[in-house]
Amino acid sequence: MHKVLFSLLLALFMAFQCGATEIGHINSELQISKVLLVDDDDDGYDETDDCPNEFGNSSKDRIGCIDSDGDGYSDPSTNWNLSDGADAFPLQSVA
């Protein structure tokens, strides 16, 4: 969430500095700001990372969250449980 807000603010600042008055100019500035995002937890995901502060390799229910058994489904956590799509068996690769 912090990265999205930062990207939006950066894009608006850049558009203002460039004198952009059309949506097309602002859109191109947003594209540039996406490139500037950093993968803070080094898991290979940046703006799509659902768990931006922890390294993870989940890809089916959430992107970039801890997946202990490597089956693609993230482990349950305080804010993500089985009813949300978390892995029912986080230590078994058979989901």
C-alpha positions as CSV (number, residue, x, y, z in Angstrom):
1,M,0.0,0.0,0.0
2,H,2.9,2.4,0.8
3,K,4.4,1.8,-2.6
4,V,1.2,2.5,-4.4
5,L,0.7,5.8,-2.5
6,F,4.3,6.7,-3.1
7,S,4.0,6.0,-6.8
8,L,0.9,8.1,-7.1
9,L,2.4,11.0,-5.3
10,L,5.6,10.7,-7.3
11,A,3.7,10.6,-10.6
12,L,1.6,13.7,-9.6
13,F,4.8,15.6,-8.6
14,M,6.5,14.6,-11.8
15,A,3.4,15.6,-13.9
16,F,3.3,19.0,-12.1
17,Q,7.0,19.6,-12.7
18,C,6.6,18.8,-16.4
19,G,3.6,21.0,-16.7
20,A,1.4,18.0,-17.8
21,T,-2.2,19.1,-18.4
22,E,-3.5,16.0,-20.1
23,I,-4.4,12.6,-18.8
24,G,-2.0,11.0,-21.3
25,H,1.0,12.9,-19.8
26,I,0.0,11.8,-16.2
27,N,-0.5,8.2,-17.4
28,S,3.1,8.2,-18.8
29,E,4.4,9.6,-15.6
30,L,2.6,6.8,-13.6
31,Q,4.3,4.2,-15.9
32,I,7.7,5.8,-15.1
33,S,7.0,5.8,-11.4
34,K,6.2,2.0,-11.5
35,V,9.8,1.4,-12.7
36,L,11.1,3.2,-9.7
37,L,9.4,0.8,-7.2
38,V,11.8,-1.3,-5.2
39,D,11.3,-4.9,-4.1
40,D,12.0,-4.3,-0.4
41,D,11.9,-8.0,0.7
42,D,13.8,-9.3,-2.4
43,D,11.3,-12.0,-3.3
44,G,10.9,-10.9,-6.9
45,Y,7.6,-9.1,-6.5
46,D,7.2,-5.4,-6.3
47,E,3.9,-3.6,-6.9
48,T,2.0,-6.9,-7.0
49,D,3.5,-8.1,-3.6
50,D,0.7,-8.8,-1.1
51,C,3.3,-9.2,1.7
52,P,5.8,-6.5,0.8
53,N,7.7,-6.7,4.1
54,E,8.4,-10.5,4.1
55,F,10.1,-12.7,1.6
56,G,7.7,-15.2,0.1
57,N,7.0,-17.3,-3.0
58,S,3.3,-17.8,-2.9
59,S,1.5,-17.3,-6.3
60,K,-2.0,-18.8,-6.2
61,D,-4.0,-17.0,-3.4
62,R,-1.6,-14.1,-2.6
63,I,1.5,-13.0,-4.4
64,G,4.9,-13.0,-2.6
65,C,3.8,-14.3,0.8
66,I,5.3,-17.1,2.9
67,D,4.6,-20.5,1.3
68,S,6.3,-23.1,3.6
69,D,5.6,-26.1,1.5
70,G,6.0,-24.5,-2.0
71,D,2.6,-25.5,-3.4
72,G,1.8,-21.9,-4.4
73,Y,-0.7,-21.2,-1.6
74,S,0.4,-18.8,1.2
75,D,0.6,-19.9,4.8
76,P,-2.3,-18.7,7.0
77,S,-1.5,-15.6,9.0
78,T,-3.2,-13.2,11.4
79,N,-4.9,-11.3,8.5
80,W,-5.3,-14.2,6.0
81,N,-6.9,-17.5,6.9
82,L,-8.5,-20.6,5.2
83,S,-11.7,-18.7,4.3
84,D,-9.6,-16.2,2.4
85,G,-7.8,-18.9,0.5
86,A,-4.7,-19.7,2.7
87,D,-3.1,-23.1,2.6
88,A,-5.0,-25.6,4.7
89,F,-1.9,-27.8,5.0
90,P,1.1,-25.3,5.1
91,L,3.6,-28.1,5.8
92,Q,2.4,-30.5,3.1
93,S,2.8,-29.7,-0.6
94,V,-0.5,-31.5,-1.4
95,A,-3.2,-28.9,-1.1
